[in-house]
Amino acid sequence: MRPSRVIGHFEGAARGPLLICFGGIHGNEIAGVKAIKTVIRLLEREAEINPGFTFRGAILGLHGNIQATIAGTRFIRTDLNRLWTPAHIQRLQSSPRESLHDEDAELYDLLHHIKARITTYQPEQLFLVDLHTTSAGGGIFTVAADTSESVQLGLAMRAPVITGLLKGLEGTTLQYFTTENTGIPTTGASFESGQHDDPLSVNRAIAGIINCMHQIGCLPDGAVENRYDQLLIHYSVGLPKIAELVSSHRVHPGDQFRMRPGFVNFQPIKKGEVLAYDIHGPITAIADGLILMPLYQPQGSDGFFIVRPVLTPQ
């Protein structure tokens, strides 16, 4: 059965922010989809059994790349998380829906649902959490936009916050969902909850969403039991609270990129260490640091990232 675009939604009796959660922007990353479904069920159950439960605002969960999810691939034609540019979106919105295919059609439908929800709810603040997983194991983390509000949102999800990761990228959800583009005070963060096939990646994504709802004022203290929170704390032990990008390696068509096996997120690496190979030969680290998102899947344009700690745990 074809998945629904709207994973779920919940609106509280009290006015508050609109939180949009994306799952499956990459079709092979379904942990976020499962997590959003669970969070919506938790909210509905809390409203049923707890007469004093007050939820401020509204949450909307959207499934990103449905076609790629059905195919079990990261994308069909192009990475959906590289298409969110104002110019591309303007072209799509002036095109007939029936003329669009693959990721353009996915983006068109996502924009339709987002615009409709903003129009009906009229929020004073908009928040975005884009849920992802990685092909490598290791620690969890959040990716922040270049604002202090985004960093604080990331820290609230109890995972290391990576800054500067969007440098050199174009068309990501975090780059599009800004106050300038939406016309509403907007803050976003991406949450990487673990390896694609790790069942605990779903639980960690659940905890991340719940922590986010507490941070932005949707949930009062003590509301919605968060038994998954210790998972986030456990997987962040010993990792930096904030790390910044040192360098990234782009993969181009025909490179025949091959990551050396065995790397995991936040594994220390040394300058000059061989990390991967392509048609030009060995690819070495340009600096000491921690490796992030080593590419162990056929699709993807980022071979790996190198980051260094900025703020370490107390």
Secondary structure as GFF3:
##gff-version 3
##sequence-region A 1 314
A	DSSP	beta_strand	6	11	.	.	.	ID=ss1
A	DSSP	beta_strand	14	23	.	.	.	ID=ss2
A	DSSP	alpha_helix	31	49	.	.	.	ID=ss3
A	DSSP	beta_strand	56	63	.	.	.	ID=ss4
A	DSSP	alpha_helix	66	71	.	.	.	ID=ss5
A	DSSP	three_ten_helix	80	82	.	.	.	ID=ss6
A	DSSP	alpha_helix	86	93	.	.	.	ID=ss7
A	DSSP	three_ten_helix	97	99	.	.	.	ID=ss8
A	DSSP	alpha_helix	102	121	.	.	.	ID=ss9
A	DSSP	beta_strand	126	134	.	.	.	ID=ss10
A	DSSP	beta_strand	141	144	.	.	.	ID=ss11
A	DSSP	alpha_helix	148	156	.	.	.	ID=ss12
A	DSSP	beta_strand	161	163	.	.	.	ID=ss13
A	DSSP	alpha_helix	173	176	.	.	.	ID=ss14
A	DSSP	alpha_helix	179	182	.	.	.	ID=ss15
A	DSSP	beta_strand	186	195	.	.	.	ID=ss16
A	DSSP	alpha_helix	200	215	.	.	.	ID=ss17
A	DSSP	alpha_helix	229	236	.	.	.	ID=ss18
A	DSSP	beta_strand	242	250	.	.	.	ID=ss19
A	DSSP	beta_strand	258	259	.	.	.	ID=ss20
A	DSSP	beta_strand	267	269	.	.	.	ID=ss21
A	DSSP	beta_strand	274	278	.	.	.	ID=ss22
A	DSSP	beta_strand	281	284	.	.	.	ID=ss23
A	DSSP	beta_strand	289	292	.	.	.	ID=ss24
A	DSSP	beta_strand	302	311	.	.	.	ID=ss25
###
